[in-house]
Amino acid sequence: MSAVLEINEETAELLTQRAKAQGQSVDEYLKSLLGGGIEQRTVSDSELEEFMADMESLAEDEVEPLPRDFSREDIYFPKY
């Protein structure tokens, strides 16, 4: 699949020059500017188990609930 982007000739030339200087195609260069493309990282079973154990550990802690009228002032000017 390909797409057409409308950019002016000066920008197209600049992208082409910079991509060439990096030894990349314009597509690869644009992806590098966006953070390396769209790659999804999978989570291993052990990482998921560790995360769930951490969440369960946090859930066991006694935490005082927030007041019903919690405000921005409470965040920036806590009353210790």
C-alpha positions in Angstrom: 0.0 0.0 0.0 1.3 3.5 -0.7 -0.1 6.9 0.0 0.5 10.3 -1.5 1.4 13.3 0.7 1.1 16.8 -0.6 4.2 18.7 0.3 6.0 21.5 -1.5 9.0 20.8 -3.7 11.5 22.4 -1.4 10.4 20.1 1.5 10.4 17.1 -0.7 14.0 17.9 -1.8 15.1 18.5 1.7 13.6 15.2 2.9 15.3 13.4 0.0 18.7 15.0 0.8 18.5 14.2 4.5 17.4 10.6 3.8 20.2 10.1 1.4 22.7 11.5 3.9 21.5 9.0 6.4 21.7 6.2 3.8 18.0 5.6 4.0 15.0 5.8 1.8 12.6 8.8 2.3 10.1 6.3 3.9 12.7 4.9 6.3 13.9 8.4 7.2 10.4 9.6 7.9 9.8 6.6 10.1 13.0 7.3 12.0 11.7 10.9 12.7 8.5 9.4 14.0 10.3 7.1 16.4 11.1 4.0 14.4 7.8 3.1 12.8 4.9 1.2 14.2 6.3 -1.8 16.0 4.4 -3.5 18.8 6.2 -5.1 21.7 4.8 -8.3 23.0 4.8 -9.0 26.7 6.1 -12.3 28.0 4.1 -14.5 30.4 6.7 -13.9 33.1 6.5 -10.1 32.7 2.7 -10.3 32.9 2.9 -12.5 36.0 5.3 -10.0 37.6 3.1 -7.1 36.8 0.0 -8.8 38.2 1.8 -9.7 41.4 2.9 -6.1 41.8 -0.7 -4.9 41.3 -2.0 -7.4 43.8 0.6 -6.3 46.3 -0.5 -2.6 45.8 -4.1 -3.6 46.3 -3.3 -5.1 49.7 -2.0 -1.8 51.0 -4.3 0.2 53.2 -4.8 3.5 51.4 -6.9 6.3 52.7 -9.6 7.2 50.2 -9.6 10.7 48.6 -12.2 13.1 49.9 -15.3 13.6 47.8 -14.5 17.3 47.3 -10.9 16.7 46.2 -9.7 19.8 44.3 -6.9 21.2 42.3 -5.8 23.1 45.4 -5.4 19.8 47.3 -2.9 18.7 44.6 -0.8 21.9 44.5 -1.1 23.1 48.1 -1.4 20.0 50.3 -2.4 20.5 53.9 0.2 18.4 55.7 
